[in-house]
Amino acid sequence: MPTPCTEWDARAVVEHVIGFHDFLLLRPLGVRASRPRDDAAARWDATSDALFGALAAEGALDRETELPGGGASTPRTMLDALTTDVLIHTCDLARATGIPPGLEHELCERAYAAAVARTFTRAEGMIGPEVVIAPDAPVADKLVAFYGRDPAWSAA
């Protein structure tokens, strides 16, 4: 798992986020987003539109769906993981392009609390080693550090 953003190009990060949403929500809900081929921002917009449309349907959030690869879940359950994924990769993209991440404080608080409460192993390759930061650091920094990113890193 790359820890500084420099190891991924922006298009690959956006495609990862799109793929994660497609795999965990859109496909299980039977929704196919109509995405352009060559415009990463437009691809994300099409994915987002498809997600909001699918999740607006009565009962969609709590409808049990079969996950690709086995198992079942509900969109409501998947949203926490997907929101955290978007927060982390928003930070990746912002720092790699030299702009402030501007992560929403309340979402970071919720994602960080859920992450530290969860039991998982970092050996699974999904999360890099936690970066040690000051205990009084902003919650957005704590969140990205928990997921193996150095919140002080920026593109040169």
C-alpha positions as CSV (number, residue, x, y, z in Angstrom):
1,M,0.0,0.0,0.0
2,P,1.6,3.3,-1.0
3,T,2.0,5.7,1.9
4,P,2.9,9.0,0.2
5,C,0.7,10.1,-2.6
6,T,3.5,10.2,-5.1
7,E,3.3,6.4,-5.7
8,W,-0.1,6.7,-7.4
9,D,-1.1,9.0,-10.2
10,A,-4.3,10.9,-9.9
11,R,-6.2,8.9,-12.5
12,A,-5.3,5.6,-10.8
13,V,-6.6,7.0,-7.5
14,V,-9.9,8.2,-9.0
15,E,-10.3,4.8,-10.8
16,H,-9.7,3.0,-7.6
17,V,-12.4,5.0,-5.8
18,I,-14.8,4.5,-8.7
19,G,-14.1,0.8,-8.8
20,F,-14.6,0.4,-5.1
21,H,-18.1,2.1,-5.3
22,D,-19.0,0.1,-8.4
23,F,-18.0,-3.2,-6.8
24,L,-19.5,-2.7,-3.3
25,L,-22.7,-0.7,-4.2
26,L,-23.6,-0.2,-7.8
27,R,-23.2,-3.8,-9.0
28,P,-25.0,-5.4,-6.0
29,L,-27.8,-2.9,-6.5
30,G,-28.0,-3.8,-10.2
31,V,-27.0,-0.3,-11.3
32,R,-24.6,0.5,-14.1
33,A,-23.2,4.0,-14.4
34,S,-22.8,5.5,-17.8
35,R,-19.3,6.8,-17.7
36,P,-17.2,8.6,-20.4
37,R,-13.9,6.9,-21.1
38,D,-11.3,9.6,-20.9
39,D,-12.3,12.2,-18.3
40,A,-11.6,11.1,-14.7
41,A,-13.7,13.9,-13.2
42,A,-16.7,13.1,-15.4
43,R,-16.3,9.4,-14.6
44,W,-16.5,10.2,-10.9
45,D,-19.5,12.5,-11.5
46,A,-21.3,9.8,-13.4
47,T,-20.6,7.3,-10.6
48,S,-21.8,9.8,-8.0
49,D,-25.0,10.5,-9.9
50,A,-25.7,6.7,-10.3
51,L,-25.0,6.2,-6.5
52,F,-27.3,9.0,-5.4
53,G,-30.0,7.9,-7.8
54,A,-29.8,4.2,-6.7
55,L,-29.7,5.1,-3.0
56,A,-32.7,7.5,-3.2
57,A,-35.0,4.6,-4.0
58,E,-37.3,3.6,-1.1
59,G,-35.6,1.0,1.1
60,A,-32.4,0.9,-1.0
61,L,-30.1,1.7,2.0
62,D,-31.3,-1.4,3.9
63,R,-31.8,-3.8,1.0
64,E,-29.6,-6.8,1.5
65,T,-27.4,-7.3,-1.5
66,E,-25.1,-10.1,-2.6
67,L,-21.5,-8.9,-2.8
68,P,-19.3,-9.9,-5.7
69,G,-17.1,-12.6,-4.5
70,G,-19.6,-13.9,-1.9
71,G,-21.3,-12.6,1.2
72,A,-24.1,-10.2,1.7
73,S,-24.4,-6.7,3.1
74,T,-26.5,-3.6,2.8
75,P,-25.6,-0.2,1.2
76,R,-26.0,1.4,4.7
77,T,-23.2,-0.9,6.0
78,M,-21.0,-0.2,3.0
79,L,-21.3,3.6,3.2
80,D,-19.0,3.9,6.2
81,A,-16.1,2.2,4.4
82,L,-16.8,4.0,1.1
83,T,-16.9,7.4,2.8
84,T,-13.6,6.7,4.6
85,D,-12.1,5.6,1.3
86,V,-13.2,8.9,-0.4
87,L,-11.8,10.9,2.5
88,I,-8.4,9.2,2.5
89,H,-8.0,9.4,-1.3
90,T,-9.3,13.0,-1.4
91,C,-6.4,13.8,0.9
92,D,-4.0,11.8,-1.3
93,L,-5.1,13.8,-4.4
94,A,-5.1,17.1,-2.7
95,R,-1.6,16.7,-1.2
96,A,-0.2,15.3,-4.4
97,T,-1.5,18.4,-6.3
98,G,-0.5,20.9,-3.6
99,I,-4.0,22.0,-2.5
100,P,-5.4,21.9,1.0
101,P,-7.5,18.7,1.4
102,G,-10.4,20.5,3.1
103,L,-11.8,17.3,4.6
104,E,-15.2,17.7,6.4
105,H,-14.5,17.7,10.1
106,E,-17.6,15.7,11.2
107,L,-17.0,13.0,8.6
108,C,-13.4,12.7,9.7
109,E,-14.5,12.4,13.3
110,R,-16.9,9.6,12.5
111,A,-14.5,7.8,10.2
112,Y,-11.6,8.0,12.7
113,A,-13.7,6.8,15.6
114,A,-14.9,3.8,13.5
115,A,-11.4,3.0,12.3
116,V,-9.8,2.8,15.7
117,A,-12.8,0.8,17.1
118,R,-12.6,-1.7,14.3
119,T,-10.5,-4.8,14.6
120,F,-8.4,-5.7,11.5
121,T,-4.8,-6.4,10.7
122,R,-2.6,-4.2,8.7
123,A,-0.9,-7.3,7.2
124,E,-3.9,-7.6,4.9
125,G,-2.2,-4.9,2.7
126,M,-5.2,-2.6,2.7
127,I,-3.7,-0.2,5.2
128,G,-0.2,1.0,5.6
129,P,1.5,1.2,9.0
130,E,0.1,4.0,11.1
131,V,2.1,7.2,11.0
132,V,2.8,8.6,14.5
133,I,1.6,12.2,15.0
134,A,0.9,14.4,18.0
135,P,-2.1,13.3,20.1
136,D,-3.6,16.8,19.8
137,A,-3.4,16.8,16.0
138,P,-6.6,17.7,14.0
139,V,-8.9,14.7,13.5
140,A,-8.3,14.8,9.7
141,D,-4.6,14.3,10.3
142,K,-5.3,11.5,12.8
143,L,-7.5,9.8,10.2
144,V,-5.0,9.9,7.4
145,A,-2.1,8.9,9.7
146,F,-4.1,5.9,10.9
147,Y,-4.4,4.8,7.3
148,G,-0.6,5.1,6.8
149,R,-0.3,8.6,5.3
150,D,1.9,11.3,6.6
151,P,-0.4,14.3,7.1
152,A,2.6,16.7,6.8
153,W,3.6,15.3,3.4
154,S,3.1,17.6,0.4
155,A,4.3,17.5,-3.2
156,A,7.6,19.2,-3.8
